[in-house]
Amino acid sequence: MAVSGPLGTFRLPPLPTIREIIRLFKLQAVKQLSQNFLLDLRLTDKIVRKAGSLTNAYVYEVGPGPGGITRSILNAGIAELLVVEKDSRFIPGLQMLSDAAPGKLRIVHGDVLTFKIERAFPESLKRQWEDDPPNVHIIGNLPFSVSTPLIIKWLENVSHRNGPFAYGRTQMTLTFQKEVAERLIASKGSKQRSRLSIMAQYLCGVQHVLTIPGRAFVPKPEVDVGVVHFTPLTQPKIEQPFKLVEKVVQNAFQFRRKYCYRGLGMLFPEAQRMERTGKLLESADVDPTLRPTQLSVSHFQSLCDVYRKMCDEDPHLFAYNFREELRHTSEKRERDDGES
């Protein structure tokens, strides 16, 4: 079948519905993999529209499953769609789509967490980081079980400008449990403010662009689903290594209902904890009685800058892990009790 006309006019021929594909290939969502299928093509079209113009774009879809969003992307005037699917049960249905859209759809049977996307698209697509985003997009209805580790992995890629961001400031349009979507966009003072809020917002412009009711999915999840759009910033709001920022933010939020000095204190060995926590907060000009949810990205910028200086002065500090210290203390106590 030849593709006629310009790229933007391509439409898929009539095909079995997603529900028919599921029946044809005897597909069932695997609960342990938190799989949920979106069957309504009007909704998948809406998700794809939230990604912006895809005319002549190169799109990377993660977790296509039975291919609902895949169809909507193929109908959006794209140059090429690459899908990465871990579950081999979905490959025959995707192959049917590939046959219906020759030259448009590439299927990789693999794991999105290890797939090397930076080698997948033409070098000519690459843009300078300061330029407009490249005509490369990531779109996906993510299984809930991988959505948080995957967005953290991609945010780290943003900070290093590698992986999908080797092409420039690649935009992402992804589904999450509504609660996770709300955390990603939560502002200072919000009950949903969390580690994810800071990690996403210091690197990207983040928008919750659409809410899809759980009843639209099969099987119906217990929660609604939020669609979140990410555009990497030309300049991160915190100019420190990703792992350092992650450590400071994780520690701050581990006692989210207590004053922020409690969690931040865990950055330091117990013997120096009080003194060094006081120095960190004073130097960063952060009120120790603020709750973690009341800390702005600017607060974290100051905290990370000061913590970096402290790590530079004490090369062993960054490697310190309070849980390791607790474990060693507990083991020593058990040994002492056994000897007495």
C-alpha contacts under 8 A as a table, 3 or more apart, distances in Angstrom:
res1	aa1	res2	aa2	distance
1	M	100	A	7.87
1	M	102	P	7.32
2	A	102	P	7.62
3	V	10	F	7.27
3	V	101	A	7.92
3	V	102	P	7.42
4	S	10	F	7.56
5	G	9	T	6.39
5	G	10	F	7.42
6	P	9	T	5.78
6	P	10	F	7.42
7	L	10	F	5.95
7	L	55	T	7.81
7	L	56	N	6.65
7	L	77	G	5.79
7	L	78	I	6.98
7	L	79	A	6.64
8	G	55	T	6.06
8	G	56	N	6.97
8	G	76	A	7.25
8	G	77	G	3.98
8	G	78	I	6.96
9	T	77	G	6.38
10	F	74	L	7.95
10	F	75	N	6.44
10	F	77	G	6.25
11	R	74	L	7.36
11	R	75	N	5.14
12	L	15	L	7.82
12	L	71	R	7.59
12	L	74	L	7.22
12	L	75	N	6.43
12	L	100	A	6.53
12	L	101	A	6.57
13	P	100	A	6.74
16	P	19	R	7.97
16	P	20	E	5.69
16	P	21	I	6.24
17	T	20	E	5.03
17	T	21	I	6.21
18	I	21	I	4.92
18	I	22	I	6.19
18	I	39	L	5.83
18	I	66	P	6.61
18	I	67	G	7.20
18	I	68	G	6.41
19	R	22	I	5.14
19	R	23	R	6.40
19	R	39	L	6.58
20	E	23	R	5.02
20	E	24	L	5.87
21	I	24	L	4.94
21	I	25	F	6.10
21	I	66	P	7.06
21	I	93	G	6.56
22	I	25	F	5.59
22	I	26	K	5.68
22	I	27	L	4.83
22	I	28	Q	7.29
22	I	66	P	6.85
23	R	26	K	4.89
23	R	27	L	6.50
24	L	27	L	7.86
25	F	89	R	7.74
25	F	92	P	7.79
25	F	93	G	7.35
27	L	89	R	6.98
27	L	90	F	7.64
29	A	34	S	7.72
29	A	35	Q	5.19
29	A	36	N	6.17
29	A	37	F	7.30
29	A	218	V	7.79
29	A	219	P	7.06
30	V	33	L	5.42
30	V	34	S	6.43
30	V	35	Q	5.70
31	K	34	S	4.86
31	K	35	Q	6.16
32	Q	35	Q	7.86
33	L	143	P	6.76
33	L	144	F	7.95
33	L	145	S	6.41
34	S	143	P	5.38
34	S	144	F	5.63
34	S	145	S	5.88
35	Q	143	P	5.29
35	Q	144	F	7.46
36	N	143	P	7.16
36	N	217	F	5.81
36	N	218	V	5.46
36	N	219	P	5.71
36	N	220	K	7.16
36	N	221	P	7.13
37	F	65	G	7.26
37	F	66	P	7.33
37	F	68	G	7.95
37	F	217	F	5.30
37	F	218	V	4.99
37	F	219	P	6.94
38	L	41	L	7.88
38	L	43	L	7.92
38	L	44	T	7.31
38	L	68	G	6.40
38	L	69	I	7.97
38	L	216	A	6.39
38	L	217	F	4.76
38	L	218	V	6.50
39	L	68	G	6.25
39	L	216	A	7.32
39	L	217	F	6.78
39	L	218	V	7.45
40	D	43	L	5.47
40	D	44	T	6.57
40	D	68	G	7.68
40	D	216	A	7.12
41	L	44	T	4.85
41	L	45	D	5.92
41	L	68	G	6.39
41	L	69	I	7.54
41	L	72	S	7.09
42	R	45	D	5.12
42	R	46	K	6.27
43	L	46	K	4.91
43	L	47	I	6.31
43	L	212	I	7.99
44	T	47	I	5.09
44	T	48	V	6.29
44	T	68	G	6.38
44	T	69	I	5.02
44	T	72	S	6.09
45	D	48	V	5.16
45	D	49	R	6.18
45	D	69	I	7.17
45	D	72	S	5.13
45	D	73	I	7.70
46	K	49	R	5.10
46	K	50	K	6.44
47	I	50	K	5.26
47	I	51	A	7.05
47	I	69	I	7.84
47	I	173	T	7.88
47	I	210	L	7.59
47	I	227	V	7.23
48	V	51	A	5.37
48	V	52	G	7.51
48	V	69	I	7.28
48	V	72	S	6.59
48	V	73	I	6.31
48	V	76	A	7.92
48	V	139	I	7.60
48	V	173	T	7.99
49	R	52	G	5.55
49	R	53	S	7.20
50	K	173	T	7.30
50	K	209	V	6.85
50	K	210	L	7.99
50	K	229	H	7.59
51	A	54	L	7.53
51	A	137	H	7.66
51	A	139	I	7.54
51	A	171	Q	7.78
51	A	172	M	7.32
51	A	173	T	5.64
51	A	229	H	7.01
54	L	57	A	4.96
54	L	58	Y	7.93
54	L	76	A	6.08
54	L	77	G	6.30
54	L	78	I	5.60
54	L	135	N	7.64
55	T	76	A	6.65
55	T	77	G	4.73
55	T	78	I	5.13
55	T	79	A	7.32
56	N	77	G	5.98
56	N	78	I	4.39
56	N	79	A	4.31
56	N	80	E	7.65
56	N	135	N	7.64
57	A	77	G	7.72
57	A	78	I	4.79
57	A	79	A	5.27
57	A	80	E	6.81
57	A	135	N	4.96
57	A	136	V	5.77
57	A	137	H	7.29
58	Y	78	I	6.37
58	Y	79	A	5.70
58	Y	80	E	4.94
58	Y	81	L	5.93
58	Y	82	L	7.79
58	Y	121	F	7.43
58	Y	135	N	6.31
58	Y	136	V	4.85
58	Y	137	H	6.49
59	V	78	I	7.40
59	V	80	E	6.37
59	V	81	L	4.79
59	V	82	L	6.17
59	V	136	V	5.67
59	V	137	H	4.79
59	V	138	I	5.87
59	V	139	I	7.19
60	Y	81	L	6.02
60	Y	82	L	4.91
60	Y	83	V	5.92
60	Y	84	V	7.84
60	Y	136	V	7.65
60	Y	137	H	6.14
60	Y	138	I	4.79
60	Y	139	I	6.34
61	E	64	P	6.39
61	E	70	T	7.42
61	E	81	L	7.21
61	E	82	L	6.20
61	E	83	V	4.78
61	E	84	V	6.63
61	E	138	I	5.81
61	E	139	I	4.90
61	E	140	G	5.29
62	V	83	V	5.98
62	V	84	V	5.46
62	V	85	E	6.79
62	V	112	V	6.59
62	V	138	I	7.54
62	V	139	I	6.59
62	V	140	G	4.87
62	V	141	N	7.17
62	V	142	L	6.96
63	G	83	V	7.42
63	G	84	V	6.32
63	G	85	E	5.26
63	G	86	K	7.40
63	G	112	V	7.88
63	G	140	G	6.25
63	G	141	N	6.41
63	G	142	L	6.01
63	G	143	P	7.32
64	P	67	G	5.20
64	P	68	G	7.35
64	P	69	I	6.84
64	P	70	T	6.29
64	P	83	V	6.56
64	P	84	V	7.27
64	P	85	E	6.35
64	P	140	G	6.97
64	P	141	N	7.11
65	G	68	G	7.78
65	G	85	E	6.97
65	G	87	D	7.76
65	G	90	F	5.64
66	P	90	F	5.71
66	P	93	G	6.29
66	P	94	L	6.87
67	G	70	T	4.73
67	G	71	R	6.17
67	G	93	G	7.36
67	G	94	L	6.27
67	G	97	L	7.98
68	G	71	R	5.49
68	G	72	S	6.81
69	I	72	S	5.08
69	I	73	I	6.19
69	I	140	G	7.72
69	I	141	N	7.79
70	T	73	I	5.18
70	T	74	L	6.21
71	R	74	L	5.12
71	R	75	N	6.30
71	R	97	L	7.62
72	S	75	N	5.17
72	S	76	A	6.42
73	I	76	A	5.12
73	I	77	G	7.76
73	I	78	I	7.08
73	I	81	L	7.62
74	L	77	G	6.69
74	L	78	I	6.35
74	L	81	L	7.18
74	L	101	A	7.74
74	L	104	K	7.43
74	L	105	L	7.89
75	N	78	I	7.54
78	I	81	L	7.11
78	I	104	K	7.89
79	A	104	K	6.61
80	E	103	G	7.48
80	E	104	K	4.74
80	E	105	L	6.08
80	E	106	R	7.70
81	L	104	K	5.97
81	L	105	L	4.88
81	L	106	R	6.22
82	L	105	L	5.93
82	L	106	R	4.75
82	L	107	I	6.04
82	L	108	V	7.46
83	V	105	L	7.50
83	V	106	R	6.29
83	V	107	I	5.11
83	V	108	V	6.09
84	V	107	I	6.21
84	V	108	V	4.77
84	V	109	H	5.90
84	V	110	G	5.88
84	V	111	D	6.87
84	V	112	V	6.21
85	E	88	S	7.33
85	E	90	F	7.50
85	E	91	I	7.51
85	E	107	I	7.62
85	E	108	V	6.35
85	E	109	H	5.15
85	E	110	G	5.68
85	E	111	D	6.69
85	E	112	V	7.42
86	K	109	H	5.58
86	K	110	G	4.74
86	K	111	D	5.11
86	K	112	V	7.49
87	D	90	F	6.09
87	D	91	I	7.57
87	D	109	H	7.51
88	S	91	I	5.39
88	S	109	H	6.86
89	R	92	P	7.08
90	F	93	G	5.65
90	F	94	L	6.37
91	I	94	L	5.08
91	I	95	Q	6.00
91	I	107	I	7.79
91	I	109	H	7.41
92	P	95	Q	4.93
92	P	96	M	6.38
93	G	96	M	5.15
93	G	97	L	6.74
94	L	97	L	5.07
94	L	98	S	6.28
94	L	107	I	7.42
95	Q	98	S	4.84
95	Q	99	D	6.15
95	Q	107	I	7.56
96	M	99	D	5.17
96	M	100	A	6.36
97	L	100	A	5.02
97	L	101	A	6.24
97	L	105	L	7.66
98	S	101	A	5.08
98	S	102	P	6.00
98	S	103	G	7.78
98	S	104	K	7.07
98	S	105	L	5.18
98	S	106	R	7.17
98	S	107	I	7.97
99	D	102	P	5.62
101	A	104	K	5.51
101	A	105	L	6.62
102	P	105	L	7.02
103	G	106	R	7.82
110	G	115	F	6.83
111	D	114	T	5.62
111	D	115	F	5.94
112	V	115	F	5.12
113	L	150	L	6.74
116	K	119	R	6.21
116	K	120	A	7.28
116	K	163	G	6.71
117	I	120	A	5.07
117	I	121	F	7.56
117	I	163	G	5.99
117	I	164	P	5.74
118	E	121	F	7.04
118	E	162	N	7.26
118	E	163	G	5.07
118	E	164	P	5.61
118	E	165	F	7.65
118	E	166	A	5.98
118	E	167	Y	7.42
119	R	122	P	7.89
121	F	125	L	7.46
122	P	125	L	5.86
123	E	126	K	5.76
123	E	167	Y	7.81
125	L	134	P	6.39
125	L	135	N	6.87
125	L	136	V	7.59
125	L	167	Y	6.36
126	K	134	P	6.52
126	K	166	A	7.12
126	K	167	Y	4.07
126	K	168	G	6.02
127	R	131	D	6.35
127	R	132	D	7.64
127	R	133	P	7.21
127	R	134	P	5.87
127	R	167	Y	5.85
127	R	168	G	5.07
127	R	169	R	7.98
128	Q	131	D	5.29
128	Q	168	G	5.94
129	W	132	D	7.80
129	W	133	P	7.82
129	W	168	G	5.03
129	W	169	R	6.07
129	W	234	T	6.30
130	E	234	T	5.41
131	D	168	G	7.92
132	D	169	R	7.46
133	P	136	V	7.82
133	P	168	G	6.12
133	P	169	R	4.73
133	P	170	T	5.71
133	P	171	Q	7.04
134	P	167	Y	6.50
134	P	168	G	5.96
134	P	169	R	6.52
134	P	170	T	6.02
135	N	170	T	7.70
136	V	167	Y	7.57
136	V	170	T	5.77
136	V	171	Q	7.18
137	H	170	T	5.84
137	H	171	Q	5.26
137	H	172	M	5.92
137	H	173	T	7.82
138	I	170	T	7.38
138	I	171	Q	6.34
138	I	172	M	4.61
138	I	173	T	6.23
138	I	174	L	7.76
139	I	172	M	5.90
139	I	173	T	4.85
139	I	174	L	5.61
140	G	173	T	6.73
140	G	174	L	4.97
140	G	175	T	6.46
141	N	174	L	6.03
141	N	175	T	4.97
141	N	176	F	7.66
142	L	146	V	6.92
142	L	147	S	5.66
142	L	174	L	6.87
142	L	175	T	5.82
142	L	176	F	6.75
143	P	146	V	5.80
143	P	147	S	6.25
144	F	147	S	5.24
144	F	148	T	7.72
144	F	176	F	6.54
144	F	177	Q	6.67
145	S	148	T	7.52
146	V	149	P	5.63
146	V	150	L	5.80
147	S	150	L	5.20
147	S	151	I	6.13
147	S	176	F	6.53
148	T	151	I	5.32
148	T	152	I	6.23
149	P	152	I	5.18
149	P	153	K	6.13
150	L	153	K	5.02
150	L	154	W	6.20
151	I	154	W	4.99
151	I	155	L	5.98
152	I	155	L	5.03
152	I	156	E	6.24
152	I	199	M	7.81
153	K	156	E	5.18
153	K	157	N	6.32
154	W	157	N	4.75
154	W	158	V	6.17
154	W	163	G	7.72
154	W	164	P	7.75
155	L	158	V	4.88
155	L	159	S	6.37
155	L	199	M	7.40
155	L	200	A	6.77
155	L	203	L	7.17
156	E	159	S	5.06
156	E	160	H	6.38
156	E	242	F	6.23
157	N	160	H	5.10
157	N	161	R	5.61
157	N	162	N	5.17
157	N	163	G	5.74
157	N	164	P	7.32
157	N	165	F	6.60
158	V	161	R	4.82
158	V	162	N	6.67
158	V	165	F	5.93
158	V	169	R	7.82
158	V	203	L	7.15
158	V	232	P	6.87
159	S	203	L	7.02
159	S	236	P	7.78
159	S	241	P	7.74
159	S	242	F	6.41
161	R	165	F	5.03
161	R	166	A	5.52
161	R	168	G	7.21
162	N	165	F	4.92
162	N	166	A	4.36
163	G	166	A	5.59
164	P	167	Y	6.58
164	P	170	T	6.67
165	F	168	G	5.01
165	F	169	R	5.78
165	F	170	T	5.57
167	Y	170	T	6.73
169	R	231	T	6.75
169	R	232	P	5.32
169	R	233	L	7.49
169	R	234	T	7.70
170	T	231	T	6.97
170	T	232	P	7.10
171	Q	229	H	7.32
171	Q	230	F	5.67
171	Q	231	T	4.89
171	Q	232	P	6.98
172	M	228	V	7.97
172	M	229	H	5.63
172	M	230	F	5.05
172	M	231	T	6.78
173	T	227	V	6.78
173	T	228	V	5.66
173	T	229	H	4.42
173	T	230	F	6.44
174	L	227	V	5.55
174	L	228	V	5.43
174	L	229	H	6.58
175	T	181	A	7.87
175	T	225	V	6.51
175	T	226	G	5.61
175	T	227	V	4.44
175	T	228	V	6.27
176	F	179	E	7.85
176	F	180	V	5.96
176	F	181	A	5.66
176	F	225	V	5.71
176	F	226	G	5.36
176	F	227	V	6.43
176	F	228	V	7.52
177	Q	180	V	5.29
177	Q	181	A	6.28
177	Q	223	V	6.56
177	Q	224	D	6.35
177	Q	225	V	4.70
177	Q	226	G	5.96
178	K	181	A	4.95
178	K	182	E	6.15
178	K	211	T	7.29
178	K	223	V	6.84
178	K	224	D	5.43
178	K	225	V	4.55
178	K	226	G	4.49
179	E	182	E	5.09
179	E	183	R	6.32
179	E	192	Q	7.90
179	E	226	G	7.93
180	V	183	R	4.99
180	V	184	L	6.27
180	V	226	G	7.95
181	A	184	L	5.17
181	A	185	I	6.68
181	A	208	H	6.59
181	A	225	V	7.93
181	A	226	G	5.42
181	A	227	V	7.09
181	A	228	V	6.40
182	E	185	I	5.45
182	E	186	A	5.79
182	E	192	Q	6.45
182	E	208	H	7.42
182	E	226	G	7.86
183	R	186	A	5.03
183	R	192	Q	4.99
183	R	193	R	5.67
183	R	194	S	6.14
183	R	196	L	6.28
183	R	197	S	5.53
184	L	193	R	7.94
184	L	194	S	7.92
184	L	196	L	5.48
184	L	197	S	4.43
184	L	198	I	7.91
184	L	200	A	6.37
184	L	201	Q	7.61
184	L	206	V	7.27
185	I	197	S	5.91
185	I	201	Q	7.50
185	I	206	V	6.08
185	I	207	Q	6.45
185	I	208	H	6.75
186	A	190	S	6.02
186	A	192	Q	5.73
186	A	193	R	4.98
186	A	194	S	7.70
186	A	197	S	5.86
187	S	190	S	5.71
187	S	193	R	6.29
187	S	197	S	7.56
188	K	193	R	6.57
188	K	293	T	6.03
188	K	294	Q	5.21
188	K	295	L	6.19
188	K	296	S	5.62
189	G	193	R	6.95
189	G	293	T	5.30
189	G	294	Q	4.65
189	G	295	L	7.67
190	S	193	R	5.26
190	S	293	T	6.56
190	S	294	Q	7.83
191	K	293	T	6.93
192	Q	293	T	7.97
193	R	196	L	7.86
193	R	197	S	5.87
193	R	293	T	5.26
194	S	197	S	5.22
194	S	198	I	6.89
194	S	253	F	6.62
194	S	293	T	6.72
195	R	198	I	5.54
195	R	199	M	6.23
195	R	249	V	5.88
195	R	250	Q	6.04
195	R	253	F	6.32
196	L	199	M	5.13
196	L	200	A	5.93
197	S	200	A	5.52
197	S	201	Q	5.96
198	I	201	Q	5.17
198	I	202	Y	5.88
198	I	249	V	7.39
198	I	297	V	6.32
199	M	202	Y	5.82
199	M	203	L	6.90
199	M	245	V	7.89
199	M	246	E	7.09
199	M	249	V	7.84
200	A	203	L	5.67
200	A	204	C	5.80
200	A	205	G	7.93
200	A	206	V	7.16
201	Q	204	C	5.15
201	Q	205	G	6.21
201	Q	206	V	6.47
201	Q	297	V	7.68
202	Y	236	P	5.69
202	Y	237	K	4.80
202	Y	238	I	6.17
202	Y	297	V	6.58
203	L	232	P	5.89
203	L	233	L	5.76
203	L	235	Q	7.64
203	L	236	P	4.86
203	L	237	K	6.54
203	L	238	I	7.93
204	C	230	F	5.99
204	C	231	T	5.30
204	C	232	P	4.08
204	C	233	L	4.93
204	C	236	P	7.60
205	G	230	F	5.70
205	G	231	T	5.11
205	G	232	P	6.18
205	G	233	L	6.34
206	V	228	V	6.93
206	V	229	H	5.85
206	V	230	F	4.79
206	V	231	T	6.71
207	Q	228	V	5.57
207	Q	229	H	5.21
207	Q	230	F	6.66
208	H	211	T	7.92
208	H	226	G	6.71
208	H	227	V	5.91
208	H	228	V	4.47
208	H	229	H	6.46
209	V	226	G	7.65
209	V	227	V	5.74
209	V	228	V	5.72
209	V	229	H	6.61
210	L	226	G	5.86
210	L	227	V	5.03
210	L	228	V	7.26
211	T	224	D	7.02
211	T	225	V	5.71
211	T	226	G	4.52
211	T	227	V	6.17
212	I	216	A	7.06
212	I	224	D	5.98
212	I	225	V	5.10
212	I	226	G	6.25
212	I	227	V	7.74
213	P	216	A	5.79
213	P	217	F	7.96
213	P	223	V	7.72
213	P	224	D	4.69
213	P	225	V	6.31
214	G	217	F	5.74
214	G	220	K	5.54
214	G	221	P	5.47
214	G	222	E	6.71
214	G	223	V	5.62
214	G	224	D	4.32
214	G	225	V	6.34
215	R	218	V	7.58
215	R	220	K	5.24
215	R	221	P	7.41
215	R	224	D	7.94
216	A	220	K	7.04
217	F	220	K	5.00
217	F	221	P	7.01
218	V	221	P	7.72
221	P	224	D	7.26
233	L	236	P	5.97
236	P	239	E	6.19
237	K	297	V	7.33
237	K	298	S	7.66
237	K	301	Q	7.07
238	I	245	V	7.84
238	I	297	V	7.91
238	I	298	S	7.99
238	I	300	F	7.66
238	I	301	Q	4.98
238	I	304	C	7.63
239	E	301	Q	7.66
240	Q	244	L	6.78
240	Q	245	V	6.58
240	Q	304	C	7.00
240	Q	305	D	7.13
240	Q	308	R	7.75
241	P	244	L	5.40
241	P	245	V	6.43
242	F	245	V	5.18
242	F	246	E	6.01
243	K	246	E	4.99
243	K	247	K	6.10
244	L	247	K	5.16
244	L	248	V	6.36
244	L	304	C	7.20
244	L	308	R	7.63
244	L	318	F	7.81
245	V	248	V	5.29
245	V	249	V	6.10
245	V	304	C	6.13
246	E	249	V	5.20
246	E	250	Q	5.89
247	K	250	Q	5.22
247	K	251	N	6.15
248	V	251	N	5.34
248	V	252	A	6.18
248	V	264	L	7.01
248	V	267	L	7.35
248	V	300	F	7.93
248	V	303	L	7.66
248	V	304	C	6.65
249	V	252	A	5.11
249	V	253	F	6.32
249	V	300	F	7.44
250	Q	253	F	5.41
250	Q	254	Q	6.22
251	N	254	Q	5.39
251	N	255	F	7.92
251	N	263	G	5.00
251	N	264	L	5.52
251	N	266	M	6.48
251	N	267	L	6.89
252	A	255	F	6.94
252	A	256	R	7.35
252	A	260	C	5.93
252	A	261	Y	7.68
252	A	262	R	7.66
252	A	263	G	4.52
252	A	264	L	4.95
252	A	292	P	6.04
253	F	256	R	4.78
253	F	260	C	7.75
253	F	263	G	6.51
253	F	292	P	5.73
253	F	293	T	7.86
254	Q	263	G	5.89
255	F	258	K	5.49
255	F	259	Y	7.77
255	F	260	C	7.55
255	F	262	R	6.85
255	F	263	G	5.58
255	F	292	P	7.87
256	R	259	Y	7.69
256	R	260	C	7.56
256	R	291	R	6.69
256	R	292	P	5.53
256	R	293	T	6.94
257	R	291	R	6.56
257	R	292	P	7.55
258	K	262	R	6.79
258	K	291	R	6.03
258	K	292	P	7.69
259	Y	262	R	5.94
259	Y	263	G	7.86
259	Y	288	P	6.48
259	Y	289	T	4.89
259	Y	290	L	5.50
259	Y	291	R	4.65
259	Y	292	P	6.90
260	C	263	G	5.74
260	C	264	L	6.25
260	C	288	P	5.87
260	C	289	T	6.37
260	C	290	L	5.76
260	C	291	R	5.09
260	C	292	P	5.13
261	Y	264	L	5.06
261	Y	265	G	5.69
261	Y	277	T	6.84
261	Y	281	L	7.70
261	Y	288	P	5.13
261	Y	289	T	7.08
262	R	265	G	5.30
262	R	266	M	7.14
263	G	266	M	5.52
263	G	267	L	7.78
264	L	267	L	5.70
264	L	277	T	6.80
265	G	268	F	5.87
265	G	273	R	5.79
265	G	274	M	7.05
265	G	276	R	7.80
265	G	277	T	5.18
266	M	269	P	7.25
266	M	270	E	7.94
266	M	273	R	7.38
266	M	321	N	7.92
266	M	322	F	5.88
267	L	273	R	7.99
267	L	320	Y	7.20
267	L	321	N	7.25
267	L	322	F	7.06
268	F	272	Q	6.64
268	F	273	R	5.16
268	F	276	R	6.98
268	F	277	T	7.35
268	F	317	L	7.21
268	F	320	Y	7.08
268	F	322	F	7.37
269	P	272	Q	5.76
269	P	273	R	5.66
269	P	320	Y	7.15
269	P	322	F	6.77
269	P	325	E	7.69
270	E	273	R	4.84
270	E	274	M	7.88
272	Q	275	E	5.68
272	Q	276	R	5.95
273	R	276	R	5.42
273	R	277	T	5.81
274	M	277	T	5.34
274	M	278	G	6.18
275	E	278	G	5.28
275	E	279	K	6.34
276	R	279	K	4.92
276	R	280	L	6.10
277	T	280	L	5.07
277	T	281	L	6.25
278	G	281	L	5.34
278	G	282	E	5.99
279	K	282	E	5.19
279	K	283	S	5.88
280	L	283	S	5.37
280	L	284	A	6.05
280	L	303	L	6.86
280	L	306	V	6.33
280	L	307	Y	6.70
281	L	284	A	5.11
281	L	285	D	5.87
281	L	286	V	5.10
281	L	287	D	6.91
281	L	288	P	6.49
281	L	303	L	7.17
282	E	285	D	4.97
282	E	286	V	6.39
282	E	287	D	7.88
283	S	286	V	7.92
283	S	306	V	6.72
284	A	299	H	7.46
284	A	302	S	4.94
284	A	303	L	5.34
284	A	305	D	7.95
284	A	306	V	6.22
285	D	302	S	7.65
286	V	290	L	8.00
286	V	299	H	6.61
286	V	303	L	7.90
287	D	290	L	5.77
290	L	294	Q	6.00
290	L	295	L	7.03
291	R	294	Q	5.29
291	R	295	L	7.02
292	P	295	L	5.47
295	L	298	S	7.94
295	L	299	H	5.76
295	L	300	F	7.07
296	S	299	H	5.06
296	S	300	F	6.53
297	V	300	F	5.03
297	V	301	Q	6.11
298	S	301	Q	4.85
298	S	302	S	6.36
299	H	302	S	5.28
299	H	303	L	6.22
300	F	303	L	4.88
300	F	304	C	5.89
301	Q	304	C	5.27
301	Q	305	D	6.14
302	S	305	D	5.14
302	S	306	V	6.19
303	L	306	V	5.30
303	L	307	Y	5.98
304	C	307	Y	5.01
304	C	308	R	5.95
305	D	308	R	5.17
305	D	309	K	6.53
306	V	309	K	5.16
306	V	310	M	6.34
307	Y	310	M	4.98
307	Y	311	C	6.15
308	R	311	C	5.03
308	R	312	D	6.16
309	K	312	D	5.00
309	K	313	E	6.27
310	M	313	E	5.11
310	M	314	D	6.14
310	M	317	L	7.68
311	C	314	D	4.93
311	C	315	P	5.56
311	C	316	H	7.26
311	C	317	L	5.37
311	C	318	F	5.75
312	D	315	P	5.77
314	D	317	L	5.57
315	P	318	F	6.88
316	H	319	A	5.68
316	H	320	Y	6.70
317	L	320	Y	5.26
321	N	324	E	5.42
321	N	325	E	6.63
322	F	325	E	4.97
322	F	326	L	6.18
323	R	326	L	4.97
323	R	327	R	6.13
324	E	327	R	5.01
324	E	328	H	6.17
325	E	328	H	5.16
325	E	329	T	6.08
326	L	329	T	5.08
326	L	330	S	6.06
327	R	330	S	5.08
327	R	331	E	6.12
328	H	331	E	5.11
328	H	332	K	6.09
329	T	332	K	5.15
329	T	333	R	6.18
330	S	333	R	5.10
330	S	334	E	6.27
331	E	334	E	5.10
331	E	335	R	6.22
332	K	335	R	5.08
332	K	336	D	6.10
333	R	336	D	5.07
333	R	337	D	6.08
334	E	337	D	5.08
334	E	338	G	6.10
335	R	338	G	5.03
335	R	339	E	6.27
336	D	339	E	5.18
336	D	340	S	6.28
337	D	340	S	5.26
